[in-house]
Amino acid sequence: MLKEYDPLKKKIFRVIDNDGKVINTKWFPDLPDEQIVKAYKDLLFARTADLQTISYQRQGRIYTYPPNLGQEAISIAAGQLMRENDWMVPAFREMGAMLAKGATLKELFLYYMGYEDGSAFKEARNMIPTSVPIASQLLHAVGIAYEIKYRKKDQVAFTFVGDGGTSEGDFHEALNFAGVWQVPVLFIVQNNQYGISTPFKMQTASDGIAIKSVAYGIKGIQVDGNDFFAMYKAIEEAVSHAKEGNGPVLIEAVTYRKGAHTTSDDPTKYRTKEEEMEWDKKDPLKRLKAYLKRKKLITDKMEEKLLADYKKEVDRQFTEAENYGPYPVEDVFQYHYEEMPDDLLAQKNEYERFLKWKEARV
């Protein structure tokens, strides 16, 4: 498949159309109906949680949050294919994959409330915290993949970045090292058309992102990121390629950020309603739902029941996070270094004295 959809051929890999009809039977993934239904449920849960999180933020109950709306098929597909011992090195718009890896929604809420415990991921094996510096995580993933290859482990490193991140030097350094070392890492670029307010056409003069793989001597493929089946099959093929010792794969998932870049952003300032309506026809949830309805595997009534249950569960976990308790003072200082240096220790002691003085005055 990676040969057939070589980026130099300028073909985008797609399995279903916007109405959920299969248009590429040759590469339809071998999935039981139960797993496809689960993918839909996971996608619906991620979207429900995402929309409710935006509501919590607007109520002033959580800090700045980056919505996943419109991009969920990418992380849901990746989440289904990641094994427990595989590594996940996320950016910040992969809620579905993080939940599949073992993170809890409560932990994600804690992270966006500022708690260090929100990055603990106590039940998620081999997953590092969300990366705020753009594209820096890609080099971390390559380093992890180098260790995998060096120790001959049966693992693959999954890492994610947005189209804006491909303009960072870290992106090119990561691809270069990965190609030279031929390590088992998957670079999944969520090309959602905008790096904050910068349109994709201003990020690069290349014909897409997948074609950049050619310069680094690795495999690449451009995929319809709103097509769950296409994403699943592309990632499945990429995992096999990497596990067999053939090196990394660059997957360009062409999608659209339906919401704002973060809750501090206003997308009406830089894109049109007409553009948003056109991309809405390609919505990943609508397309997967249409496929399942054709197969008579779900009904609107089933979806209504799922939505009601999901909203309650999201509220439950958010309430637990909201009542987590006061932020530990030591967490401000203790995660910067393995051993706290004297100047930071002095700051910690000074702040603790300030708190005691403040409490004594009350």
QUILIN-V465491 format. One record per backbone hydrogen bond with DSSP energy under -0.5 kcal/mol. CO is the residue of the C=O (numbers start at 1). NH is the residue of the N-H. E is the energy in kcal/mol with one decimal. If there is no record, write none. Layout:
CO/NH/E ; CO/NH/E
This chain:
1/5/-2.4 ; 3/6/-1.4 ; 6/9/-2.4 ; 7/10/-1.4 ; 12/14/-0.5 ; 13/224/-2.6 ; 15/23/-3.1 ; 15/24/-1.3 ; 17/20/-1.8 ; 21/17/-2.3 ; 24/27/-0.7 ; 25/28/-1.2 ; 29/31/-1.6 ; 32/35/-0.7 ; 32/36/-1.6 ; 33/37/-2.6 ; 34/38/-2.1 ; 35/39/-2.1 ; 36/40/-2.0 ; 37/41/-2.5 ; 38/42/-3.0 ; 39/43/-2.4 ; 40/44/-2.7 ; 41/45/-2.5 ; 42/46/-2.6 ; 43/47/-2.3 ; 44/48/-2.4 ; 45/49/-2.8 ; 46/50/-2.2 ; 47/51/-2.6 ; 48/52/-2.2 ; 49/53/-2.2 ; 50/54/-1.8 ; 51/55/-1.6 ; 52/56/-2.5 ; 53/57/-2.3 ; 54/58/-2.3 ; 55/59/-1.3 ; 56/61/-2.5 ; 57/60/-1.7 ; 65/67/-0.7 ; 65/263/-1.5 ; 68/71/-2.5 ; 69/258/-1.9 ; 69/259/-0.7 ; 71/74/-1.1 ; 71/75/-0.8 ; 72/76/-2.3 ; 73/77/-2.1 ; 74/78/-2.1 ; 75/79/-2.5 ; 76/80/-1.7 ; 77/81/-1.1 ; 78/81/-0.6 ; 78/82/-1.8 ; 83/86/-0.9 ; 87/89/-0.5 ; 87/158/-3.0 ; 88/90/-0.6 ; 88/128/-1.8 ; 89/160/-1.5 ; 91/131/-1.5 ; 94/98/-2.4 ; 95/99/-2.5 ; 96/100/-1.9 ; 97/101/-2.0 ; 98/102/-0.7 ; 98/103/-2.3 ; 99/102/-0.7 ; 101/125/-0.6 ; 104/108/-1.8 ; 105/109/-2.4 ; 106/110/-2.5 ; 107/111/-2.2 ; 108/112/-1.9 ; 109/113/-0.7 ; 110/113/-0.8 ; 110/115/-2.5 ; 111/114/-1.5 ; 112/63/-1.9 ; 115/118/-1.1 ; 116/119/-2.2 ; 117/120/-1.5 ; 121/124/-1.3 ; 123/125/-0.7 ; 124/127/-0.5 ; 126/88/-2.2 ; 128/90/-0.5 ; 130/132/-0.6 ; 133/136/-1.2 ; 135/138/-1.3 ; 135/139/-0.6 ; 136/139/-0.7 ; 136/140/-1.0 ; 137/141/-2.3 ; 138/142/-1.8 ; 139/143/-2.1 ; 140/144/-2.4 ; 141/145/-2.6 ; 142/146/-2.2 ; 143/147/-1.8 ; 144/148/-2.0 ; 145/149/-2.3 ; 145/184/-0.5 ; 146/150/-2.8 ; 147/151/-2.4 ; 148/153/-2.6 ; 149/152/-0.9 ; 153/155/-1.6 ; 156/87/-2.2 ; 156/158/-0.5 ; 157/186/-3.0 ; 158/89/-3.2 ; 159/188/-2.9 ; 161/190/-3.2 ; 162/165/-0.5 ; 162/166/-0.6 ; 163/166/-1.0 ; 164/167/-1.6 ; 165/168/-1.5 ; 168/171/-0.8 ; 168/172/-1.0 ; 169/173/-2.5 ; 170/174/-2.5 ; 171/175/-2.2 ; 172/176/-2.2 ; 173/177/-2.6 ; 174/178/-2.6 ; 175/179/-2.3 ; 176/180/-2.4 ; 177/181/-2.8 ; 178/182/-1.5 ; 178/183/-1.2 ; 183/185/-1.8 ; 184/157/-2.3 ; 185/187/-0.6 ; 185/249/-1.6 ; 186/159/-2.5 ; 186/188/-0.8 ; 187/189/-0.7 ; 187/251/-3.3 ; 188/161/-1.8 ; 188/190/-0.6 ; 189/191/-1.4 ; 189/253/-2.9 ; 190/163/-1.2 ; 190/192/-1.7 ; 191/255/-2.6 ; 192/257/-1.5 ; 193/200/-1.9 ; 194/196/-0.9 ; 195/197/-0.6 ; 195/198/-2.2 ; 197/199/-0.7 ; 198/195/-2.7 ; 199/202/-2.1 ; 200/203/-2.2 ; 200/204/-1.1 ; 206/208/-2.0 ; 209/212/-2.0 ; 210/213/-1.9 ; 211/214/-1.2 ; 211/215/-0.5 ; 212/216/-0.7 ; 213/216/-0.7 ; 213/218/-2.1 ; 214/217/-1.3 ; 219/250/-2.6 ; 220/7/-0.5 ; 221/223/-0.5 ; 221/252/-2.7 ; 222/13/-2.9 ; 223/225/-1.1 ; 223/254/-3.1 ; 224/227/-1.8 ; 226/228/-0.7 ; 227/231/-2.5 ; 228/232/-2.7 ; 229/233/-2.5 ; 230/234/-2.5 ; 231/235/-2.5 ; 232/236/-2.6 ; 233/237/-2.5 ; 234/238/-2.2 ; 235/239/-2.7 ; 236/240/-2.0 ; 237/241/-2.3 ; 238/242/-2.5 ; 239/243/-2.9 ; 240/244/-1.7 ; 241/246/-1.9 ; 242/245/-1.6 ; 248/219/-1.2 ; 249/187/-2.7 ; 249/251/-0.6 ; 250/221/-2.1 ; 250/252/-0.6 ; 251/189/-3.0 ; 251/253/-0.8 ; 252/223/-3.3 ; 252/254/-0.9 ; 253/191/-1.7 ; 253/255/-0.7 ; 254/225/-1.5 ; 254/226/-0.6 ; 256/258/-1.2 ; 262/265/-1.9 ; 266/269/-1.7 ; 267/270/-1.5 ; 267/271/-1.2 ; 272/276/-1.7 ; 273/277/-2.3 ; 274/278/-1.9 ; 275/279/-2.1 ; 276/280/-1.6 ; 277/281/-0.7 ; 278/281/-0.7 ; 279/282/-1.8 ; 280/283/-1.4 ; 283/287/-2.0 ; 284/288/-2.1 ; 285/289/-2.4 ; 286/290/-2.4 ; 287/291/-1.9 ; 288/292/-2.2 ; 289/293/-2.4 ; 290/294/-1.9 ; 291/295/-1.5 ; 292/297/-3.0 ; 292/298/-0.6 ; 293/296/-0.9 ; 299/303/-1.9 ; 300/304/-2.2 ; 301/305/-1.9 ; 302/306/-2.3 ; 303/307/-2.8 ; 304/308/-2.0 ; 305/309/-2.1 ; 306/310/-3.0 ; 307/311/-2.5 ; 308/312/-1.5 ; 309/313/-2.1 ; 310/314/-2.7 ; 311/315/-2.2 ; 312/316/-2.3 ; 313/317/-2.3 ; 314/318/-2.3 ; 315/319/-2.5 ; 316/320/-1.9 ; 317/321/-2.0 ; 318/322/-2.8 ; 319/323/-1.5 ; 321/324/-1.5 ; 328/331/-1.1 ; 329/332/-1.6 ; 330/333/-1.1 ; 330/334/-2.5 ; 333/336/-0.9 ; 341/345/-2.4 ; 342/346/-2.4 ; 343/347/-1.6 ; 344/348/-2.3 ; 345/349/-2.5 ; 346/350/-2.4 ; 347/351/-2.4 ; 348/352/-2.3 ; 349/353/-2.2 ; 350/354/-2.0 ; 351/355/-2.3 ; 352/356/-2.0 ; 353/357/-2.3 ; 354/358/-2.6 ; 355/359/-2.6 ; 356/360/-2.1 ; 357/361/-1.2 ; 358/362/-0.7 ; 359/362/-0.7
